[in-house]
Amino acid sequence: MSKHMTIINLACTITKLRKWGEAWKHSAESAQAATAQMHQAHEAKMVEHRAAFGARTEADAQLITKLRNMVREQSNSAKEAGEMLGWTANESANQAVERVVKERDGLLTQVQDMRAEMQRLSAQLDWERAEIKRLQWENLTMHKDAEDGYAEAIKVLGDPIALSKERDALRAEVDFLKTLRPKYKVGDKLESYSKSMGLAIPVTVVGVRTVYDCQTDGAEYPVGHSEDELKERYEQTPKHPVKVGEWVRRLVPSPACDVGTVAKVVHVDDDTSEIEYDVKRIDGQHGVWFAKNCEPCDPPIVKREPTIGDTVRLVKIPIMGAVSPELQRVLEWPWIERWGTLNQTALVVEPAYQLEGALSVCLRTNVHVRWPVCCIEVVSEANHDTEAGKAVAESAVSETVAEEIKVWDVVEVYQATGKHTAQNDVGFIGTVGTIHLADRVAHVRSGLGMPHMVDLCDVRKVRKVTT
């Protein structure tokens, strides 16, 4: 019984389950249909939304493109404006604008000033034109009177060209006389600096005279002479006509040669009214010179390289920048007086070793030094290479003259026995500037250098030996 009931209950349960399954199936189909319907509606709405969004997106894209173009144009305009304004990185836009405004105001002021200046110049030009017209009118009205007055002046005064030449000659003479006016007068108190003593010595002007600076051919520095000394020295100057074989110097220029050209006379023609010379210049060219266009002179000095035994003179103080790099490196600089002073003479001796551009010389103090070749000149040539020849060459430099020392004499300091003579002054040659007889001292100067105070007992008068 119970087994039968169990089967029935199981059948009933299965039947219920089937009904429930069908109901669930129906509900699922209904739900699926509703879901499909809702999906279709959603898809339709999405299509509508997409279409609307696409239209709005395209409009936005066009707007964005337009805005970008506007920004790009404004950026380019700002860049061009910045370049025109000179806009720098550390300057703001307002500062750049203010700076440009100030510059504009300044330029405007300059333009206004220039306009005012142009108006002033225009007014001045009008005035000058009116003045020119007035002067032209005066010139026209006065021309006749001027011609009459000029003709009358010629009748009274004479040739105007001759008057003009006379006037120019008088002016030249006045200018020359002005140059002869002394700077100091008798009685002036001055100071003379003594290089040897290192102090200024008071002096008094006791006399004023004219001094002529004379320079011989080949000399580097002039020597001053008074008028009396010049008359004494050059009173035996040869006059025209000169002899065949002598030399003359050109005084006026010519198409073939300049002033100062020297030539040797090969023929003298003094039969005519004017003396004529057939001459031969140094370059080998011949010519004819009138005596009035030239003057007698000494033969030209032919320079040669010094050799051992020659006596040479230091014509200029050596300077480091004026010698070769080799001498700049080997010799000591700067130059000191103990190695040689201006116009000092020395004897060329055998060097310990050869040095390009320099000679080994022996000073009178028996000091051997090197003198650059570019700073010396040959005074006398060696007589072979013997001791006697060397002595002859050295004695040819100058000969002692037992005469009284006077101002403007050329003297040589040959010893240092006095209290005013320095040891390094020995061998110095110069011109006597002043003499103090009370103290028996003299101031000796060489060229434009400082004077040396030396005792008169330590100097001797010398003169150059001419050949």
Secondary structure as a PSIPRED ss2 file (coil, helix, strand):
# PSIPRED VFORMAT (PSIPRED V4.0)

   1 M C   1.000  0.000  0.000
   2 S H   0.000  1.000  0.000
   3 K H   0.000  1.000  0.000
   4 H H   0.000  1.000  0.000
   5 M H   0.000  1.000  0.000
   6 T H   0.000  1.000  0.000
   7 I H   0.000  1.000  0.000
   8 I H   0.000  1.000  0.000
   9 N H   0.000  1.000  0.000
  10 L H   0.000  1.000  0.000
  11 A H   0.000  1.000  0.000
  12 C H   0.000  1.000  0.000
  13 T H   0.000  1.000  0.000
  14 I H   0.000  1.000  0.000
  15 T H   0.000  1.000  0.000
  16 K H   0.000  1.000  0.000
  17 L H   0.000  1.000  0.000
  18 R H   0.000  1.000  0.000
  19 K H   0.000  1.000  0.000
  20 W H   0.000  1.000  0.000
  21 G H   0.000  1.000  0.000
  22 E H   0.000  1.000  0.000
  23 A H   0.000  1.000  0.000
  24 W H   0.000  1.000  0.000
  25 K H   0.000  1.000  0.000
  26 H H   0.000  1.000  0.000
  27 S H   0.000  1.000  0.000
  28 A H   0.000  1.000  0.000
  29 E H   0.000  1.000  0.000
  30 S H   0.000  1.000  0.000
  31 A H   0.000  1.000  0.000
  32 Q H   0.000  1.000  0.000
  33 A H   0.000  1.000  0.000
  34 A H   0.000  1.000  0.000
  35 T H   0.000  1.000  0.000
  36 A H   0.000  1.000  0.000
  37 Q H   0.000  1.000  0.000
  38 M H   0.000  1.000  0.000
  39 H H   0.000  1.000  0.000
  40 Q H   0.000  1.000  0.000
  41 A H   0.000  1.000  0.000
  42 H H   0.000  1.000  0.000
  43 E H   0.000  1.000  0.000
  44 A H   0.000  1.000  0.000
  45 K H   0.000  1.000  0.000
  46 M H   0.000  1.000  0.000
  47 V H   0.000  1.000  0.000
  48 E H   0.000  1.000  0.000
  49 H H   0.000  1.000  0.000
  50 R H   0.000  1.000  0.000
  51 A H   0.000  1.000  0.000
  52 A H   0.000  1.000  0.000
  53 F H   0.000  1.000  0.000
  54 G H   0.000  1.000  0.000
  55 A H   0.000  1.000  0.000
  56 R H   0.000  1.000  0.000
  57 T H   0.000  1.000  0.000
  58 E H   0.000  1.000  0.000
  59 A H   0.000  1.000  0.000
  60 D H   0.000  1.000  0.000
  61 A H   0.000  1.000  0.000
  62 Q H   0.000  1.000  0.000
  63 L H   0.000  1.000  0.000
  64 I H   0.000  1.000  0.000
  65 T H   0.000  1.000  0.000
  66 K H   0.000  1.000  0.000
  67 L H   0.000  1.000  0.000
  68 R H   0.000  1.000  0.000
  69 N H   0.000  1.000  0.000
  70 M H   0.000  1.000  0.000
  71 V H   0.000  1.000  0.000
  72 R H   0.000  1.000  0.000
  73 E H   0.000  1.000  0.000
  74 Q H   0.000  1.000  0.000
  75 S H   0.000  1.000  0.000
  76 N H   0.000  1.000  0.000
  77 S H   0.000  1.000  0.000
  78 A H   0.000  1.000  0.000
  79 K H   0.000  1.000  0.000
  80 E H   0.000  1.000  0.000
  81 A H   0.000  1.000  0.000
  82 G H   0.000  1.000  0.000
  83 E H   0.000  1.000  0.000
  84 M H   0.000  1.000  0.000
  85 L H   0.000  1.000  0.000
  86 G C   1.000  0.000  0.000
  87 W C   1.000  0.000  0.000
  88 T C   1.000  0.000  0.000
  89 A C   1.000  0.000  0.000
  90 N C   1.000  0.000  0.000
  91 E C   1.000  0.000  0.000
  92 S C   1.000  0.000  0.000
  93 A H   0.000  1.000  0.000
  94 N H   0.000  1.000  0.000
  95 Q H   0.000  1.000  0.000
  96 A H   0.000  1.000  0.000
  97 V H   0.000  1.000  0.000
  98 E H   0.000  1.000  0.000
  99 R H   0.000  1.000  0.000
 100 V H   0.000  1.000  0.000
 101 V H   0.000  1.000  0.000
 102 K H   0.000  1.000  0.000
 103 E H   0.000  1.000  0.000
 104 R H   0.000  1.000  0.000
 105 D H   0.000  1.000  0.000
 106 G H   0.000  1.000  0.000
 107 L H   0.000  1.000  0.000
 108 L H   0.000  1.000  0.000
 109 T H   0.000  1.000  0.000
 110 Q H   0.000  1.000  0.000
 111 V H   0.000  1.000  0.000
 112 Q H   0.000  1.000  0.000
 113 D H   0.000  1.000  0.000
 114 M H   0.000  1.000  0.000
 115 R H   0.000  1.000  0.000
 116 A H   0.000  1.000  0.000
 117 E H   0.000  1.000  0.000
 118 M H   0.000  1.000  0.000
 119 Q H   0.000  1.000  0.000
 120 R H   0.000  1.000  0.000
 121 L H   0.000  1.000  0.000
 122 S H   0.000  1.000  0.000
 123 A H   0.000  1.000  0.000
 124 Q H   0.000  1.000  0.000
 125 L H   0.000  1.000  0.000
 126 D H   0.000  1.000  0.000
 127 W H   0.000  1.000  0.000
 128 E H   0.000  1.000  0.000
 129 R H   0.000  1.000  0.000
 130 A H   0.000  1.000  0.000
 131 E H   0.000  1.000  0.000
 132 I H   0.000  1.000  0.000
 133 K H   0.000  1.000  0.000
 134 R H   0.000  1.000  0.000
 135 L H   0.000  1.000  0.000
 136 Q H   0.000  1.000  0.000
 137 W H   0.000  1.000  0.000
 138 E H   0.000  1.000  0.000
 139 N H   0.000  1.000  0.000
 140 L H   0.000  1.000  0.000
 141 T H   0.000  1.000  0.000
 142 M H   0.000  1.000  0.000
 143 H H   0.000  1.000  0.000
 144 K H   0.000  1.000  0.000
 145 D H   0.000  1.000  0.000
 146 A H   0.000  1.000  0.000
 147 E H   0.000  1.000  0.000
 148 D H   0.000  1.000  0.000
 149 G H   0.000  1.000  0.000
 150 Y H   0.000  1.000  0.000
 151 A H   0.000  1.000  0.000
 152 E H   0.000  1.000  0.000
 153 A H   0.000  1.000  0.000
 154 I H   0.000  1.000  0.000
 155 K H   0.000  1.000  0.000
 156 V H   0.000  1.000  0.000
 157 L H   0.000  1.000  0.000
 158 G C   1.000  0.000  0.000
 159 D C   1.000  0.000  0.000
 160 P H   0.000  1.000  0.000
 161 I H   0.000  1.000  0.000
 162 A H   0.000  1.000  0.000
 163 L H   0.000  1.000  0.000
 164 S H   0.000  1.000  0.000
 165 K H   0.000  1.000  0.000
 166 E H   0.000  1.000  0.000
 167 R H   0.000  1.000  0.000
 168 D H   0.000  1.000  0.000
 169 A H   0.000  1.000  0.000
 170 L H   0.000  1.000  0.000
 171 R H   0.000  1.000  0.000
 172 A H   0.000  1.000  0.000
 173 E H   0.000  1.000  0.000
 174 V H   0.000  1.000  0.000
 175 D H   0.000  1.000  0.000
 176 F H   0.000  1.000  0.000
 177 L H   0.000  1.000  0.000
 178 K H   0.000  1.000  0.000
 179 T H   0.000  1.000  0.000
 180 L C   1.000  0.000  0.000
 181 R C   1.000  0.000  0.000
 182 P C   1.000  0.000  0.000
 183 K C   1.000  0.000  0.000
 184 Y C   1.000  0.000  0.000
 185 K C   1.000  0.000  0.000
 186 V C   1.000  0.000  0.000
 187 G C   1.000  0.000  0.000
 188 D C   1.000  0.000  0.000
 189 K E   0.000  0.000  1.000
 190 L E   0.000  0.000  1.000
 191 E E   0.000  0.000  1.000
 192 S E   0.000  0.000  1.000
 193 Y E   0.000  0.000  1.000
 194 S E   0.000  0.000  1.000
 195 K C   1.000  0.000  0.000
 196 S C   1.000  0.000  0.000
 197 M C   1.000  0.000  0.000
 198 G C   1.000  0.000  0.000
 199 L E   0.000  0.000  1.000
 200 A E   0.000  0.000  1.000
 201 I E   0.000  0.000  1.000
 202 P E   0.000  0.000  1.000
 203 V E   0.000  0.000  1.000
 204 T E   0.000  0.000  1.000
 205 V C   1.000  0.000  0.000
 206 V C   1.000  0.000  0.000
 207 G C   1.000  0.000  0.000
 208 V C   1.000  0.000  0.000
 209 R C   1.000  0.000  0.000
 210 T C   1.000  0.000  0.000
 211 V E   0.000  0.000  1.000
 212 Y E   0.000  0.000  1.000
 213 D E   0.000  0.000  1.000
 214 C E   0.000  0.000  1.000
 215 Q C   1.000  0.000  0.000
 216 T C   1.000  0.000  0.000
 217 D C   1.000  0.000  0.000
 218 G C   1.000  0.000  0.000
 219 A C   1.000  0.000  0.000
 220 E C   1.000  0.000  0.000
 221 Y C   1.000  0.000  0.000
 222 P C   1.000  0.000  0.000
 223 V E   0.000  0.000  1.000
 224 G E   0.000  0.000  1.000
 225 H E   0.000  0.000  1.000
 226 S E   0.000  0.000  1.000
 227 E H   0.000  1.000  0.000
 228 D H   0.000  1.000  0.000
 229 E H   0.000  1.000  0.000
 230 L H   0.000  1.000  0.000
 231 K H   0.000  1.000  0.000
 232 E H   0.000  1.000  0.000
 233 R H   0.000  1.000  0.000
 234 Y H   0.000  1.000  0.000
 235 E C   1.000  0.000  0.000
 236 Q C   1.000  0.000  0.000
 237 T C   1.000  0.000  0.000
 238 P C   1.000  0.000  0.000
 239 K C   1.000  0.000  0.000
 240 H C   1.000  0.000  0.000
 241 P C   1.000  0.000  0.000
 242 V C   1.000  0.000  0.000
 243 K C   1.000  0.000  0.000
 244 V C   1.000  0.000  0.000
 245 G C   1.000  0.000  0.000
 246 E C   1.000  0.000  0.000
 247 W E   0.000  0.000  1.000
 248 V E   0.000  0.000  1.000
 249 R E   0.000  0.000  1.000
 250 R E   0.000  0.000  1.000
 251 L C   1.000  0.000  0.000
 252 V C   1.000  0.000  0.000
 253 P C   1.000  0.000  0.000
 254 S C   1.000  0.000  0.000
 255 P C   1.000  0.000  0.000
 256 A C   1.000  0.000  0.000
 257 C C   1.000  0.000  0.000
 258 D C   1.000  0.000  0.000
 259 V C   1.000  0.000  0.000
 260 G C   1.000  0.000  0.000
 261 T C   1.000  0.000  0.000
 262 V E   0.000  0.000  1.000
 263 A E   0.000  0.000  1.000
 264 K E   0.000  0.000  1.000
 265 V E   0.000  0.000  1.000
 266 V E   0.000  0.000  1.000
 267 H E   0.000  0.000  1.000
 268 V E   0.000  0.000  1.000
 269 D E   0.000  0.000  1.000
 270 D C   1.000  0.000  0.000
 271 D C   1.000  0.000  0.000
 272 T C   1.000  0.000  0.000
 273 S C   1.000  0.000  0.000
 274 E C   1.000  0.000  0.000
 275 I C   1.000  0.000  0.000
 276 E E   0.000  0.000  1.000
 277 Y E   0.000  0.000  1.000
 278 D E   0.000  0.000  1.000
 279 V E   0.000  0.000  1.000
 280 K E   0.000  0.000  1.000
 281 R E   0.000  0.000  1.000
 282 I C   1.000  0.000  0.000
 283 D C   1.000  0.000  0.000
 284 G C   1.000  0.000  0.000
 285 Q C   1.000  0.000  0.000
 286 H E   0.000  0.000  1.000
 287 G E   0.000  0.000  1.000
 288 V E   0.000  0.000  1.000
 289 W E   0.000  0.000  1.000
 290 F E   0.000  0.000  1.000
 291 A H   0.000  1.000  0.000
 292 K H   0.000  1.000  0.000
 293 N H   0.000  1.000  0.000
 294 C E   0.000  0.000  1.000
 295 E E   0.000  0.000  1.000
 296 P E   0.000  0.000  1.000
 297 C E   0.000  0.000  1.000
 298 D C   1.000  0.000  0.000
 299 P C   1.000  0.000  0.000
 300 P C   1.000  0.000  0.000
 301 I C   1.000  0.000  0.000
 302 V C   1.000  0.000  0.000
 303 K C   1.000  0.000  0.000
 304 R C   1.000  0.000  0.000
 305 E C   1.000  0.000  0.000
 306 P C   1.000  0.000  0.000
 307 T C   1.000  0.000  0.000
 308 I C   1.000  0.000  0.000
 309 G C   1.000  0.000  0.000
 310 D C   1.000  0.000  0.000
 311 T E   0.000  0.000  1.000
 312 V E   0.000  0.000  1.000
 313 R E   0.000  0.000  1.000
 314 L E   0.000  0.000  1.000
 315 V C   1.000  0.000  0.000
 316 K C   1.000  0.000  0.000
 317 I C   1.000  0.000  0.000
 318 P C   1.000  0.000  0.000
 319 I C   1.000  0.000  0.000
 320 M H   0.000  1.000  0.000
 321 G H   0.000  1.000  0.000
 322 A H   0.000  1.000  0.000
 323 V C   1.000  0.000  0.000
 324 S C   1.000  0.000  0.000
 325 P H   0.000  1.000  0.000
 326 E H   0.000  1.000  0.000
 327 L H   0.000  1.000  0.000
 328 Q H   0.000  1.000  0.000
 329 R H   0.000  1.000  0.000
 330 V H   0.000  1.000  0.000
 331 L C   1.000  0.000  0.000
 332 E C   1.000  0.000  0.000
 333 W C   1.000  0.000  0.000
 334 P C   1.000  0.000  0.000
 335 W C   1.000  0.000  0.000
 336 I C   1.000  0.000  0.000
 337 E H   0.000  1.000  0.000
 338 R H   0.000  1.000  0.000
 339 W H   0.000  1.000  0.000
 340 G C   1.000  0.000  0.000
 341 T C   1.000  0.000  0.000
 342 L C   1.000  0.000  0.000
 343 N C   1.000  0.000  0.000
 344 Q C   1.000  0.000  0.000
 345 T E   0.000  0.000  1.000
 346 A E   0.000  0.000  1.000
 347 L E   0.000  0.000  1.000
 348 V E   0.000  0.000  1.000
 349 V C   1.000  0.000  0.000
 350 E C   1.000  0.000  0.000
 351 P C   1.000  0.000  0.000
 352 A C   1.000  0.000  0.000
 353 Y C   1.000  0.000  0.000
 354 Q C   1.000  0.000  0.000
 355 L C   1.000  0.000  0.000
 356 E C   1.000  0.000  0.000
 357 G C   1.000  0.000  0.000
 358 A E   0.000  0.000  1.000
 359 L E   0.000  0.000  1.000
 360 S E   0.000  0.000  1.000
 361 V E   0.000  0.000  1.000
 362 C E   0.000  0.000  1.000
 363 L C   1.000  0.000  0.000
 364 R C   1.000  0.000  0.000
 365 T C   1.000  0.000  0.000
 366 N C   1.000  0.000  0.000
 367 V C   1.000  0.000  0.000
 368 H E   0.000  0.000  1.000
 369 V E   0.000  0.000  1.000
 370 R E   0.000  0.000  1.000
 371 W E   0.000  0.000  1.000
 372 P E   0.000  0.000  1.000
 373 V H   0.000  1.000  0.000
 374 C H   0.000  1.000  0.000
 375 C H   0.000  1.000  0.000
 376 I E   0.000  0.000  1.000
 377 E E   0.000  0.000  1.000
 378 V E   0.000  0.000  1.000
 379 V E   0.000  0.000  1.000
 380 S E   0.000  0.000  1.000
 381 E C   1.000  0.000  0.000
 382 A C   1.000  0.000  0.000
 383 N C   1.000  0.000  0.000
 384 H C   1.000  0.000  0.000
 385 D C   1.000  0.000  0.000
 386 T C   1.000  0.000  0.000
 387 E H   0.000  1.000  0.000
 388 A H   0.000  1.000  0.000
 389 G H   0.000  1.000  0.000
 390 K H   0.000  1.000  0.000
 391 A H   0.000  1.000  0.000
 392 V H   0.000  1.000  0.000
 393 A H   0.000  1.000  0.000
 394 E H   0.000  1.000  0.000
 395 S H   0.000  1.000  0.000
 396 A C   1.000  0.000  0.000
 397 V C   1.000  0.000  0.000
 398 S E   0.000  0.000  1.000
 399 E E   0.000  0.000  1.000
 400 T E   0.000  0.000  1.000
 401 V E   0.000  0.000  1.000
 402 A C   1.000  0.000  0.000
 403 E C   1.000  0.000  0.000
 404 E C   1.000  0.000  0.000
 405 I C   1.000  0.000  0.000
 406 K C   1.000  0.000  0.000
 407 V C   1.000  0.000  0.000
 408 W C   1.000  0.000  0.000
 409 D C   1.000  0.000  0.000
 410 V E   0.000  0.000  1.000
 411 V E   0.000  0.000  1.000
 412 E E   0.000  0.000  1.000
 413 V E   0.000  0.000  1.000
 414 Y C   1.000  0.000  0.000
 415 Q C   1.000  0.000  0.000
 416 A C   1.000  0.000  0.000
 417 T C   1.000  0.000  0.000
 418 G C   1.000  0.000  0.000
 419 K C   1.000  0.000  0.000
 420 H C   1.000  0.000  0.000
 421 T C   1.000  0.000  0.000
 422 A C   1.000  0.000  0.000
 423 Q H   0.000  1.000  0.000
 424 N H   0.000  1.000  0.000
 425 D H   0.000  1.000  0.000
 426 V C   1.000  0.000  0.000
 427 G C   1.000  0.000  0.000
 428 F C   1.000  0.000  0.000
 429 I E   0.000  0.000  1.000
 430 G E   0.000  0.000  1.000
 431 T E   0.000  0.000  1.000
 432 V E   0.000  0.000  1.000
 433 G E   0.000  0.000  1.000
 434 T E   0.000  0.000  1.000
 435 I E   0.000  0.000  1.000
 436 H E   0.000  0.000  1.000
 437 L C   1.000  0.000  0.000
 438 A C   1.000  0.000  0.000
 439 D C   1.000  0.000  0.000
 440 R C   1.000  0.000  0.000
 441 V E   0.000  0.000  1.000
 442 A E   0.000  0.000  1.000
 443 H E   0.000  0.000  1.000
 444 V E   0.000  0.000  1.000
 445 R E   0.000  0.000  1.000
 446 S C   1.000  0.000  0.000
 447 G C   1.000  0.000  0.000
 448 L C   1.000  0.000  0.000
 449 G C   1.000  0.000  0.000
 450 M C   1.000  0.000  0.000
 451 P C   1.000  0.000  0.000
 452 H E   0.000  0.000  1.000
 453 M E   0.000  0.000  1.000
 454 V E   0.000  0.000  1.000
 455 D E   0.000  0.000  1.000
 456 L H   0.000  1.000  0.000
 457 C H   0.000  1.000  0.000
 458 D H   0.000  1.000  0.000
 459 V E   0.000  0.000  1.000
 460 R E   0.000  0.000  1.000
 461 K E   0.000  0.000  1.000
 462 V E   0.000  0.000  1.000
 463 R E   0.000  0.000  1.000
 464 K E   0.000  0.000  1.000
 465 V C   1.000  0.000  0.000
 466 T C   1.000  0.000  0.000
 467 T C   1.000  0.000  0.000
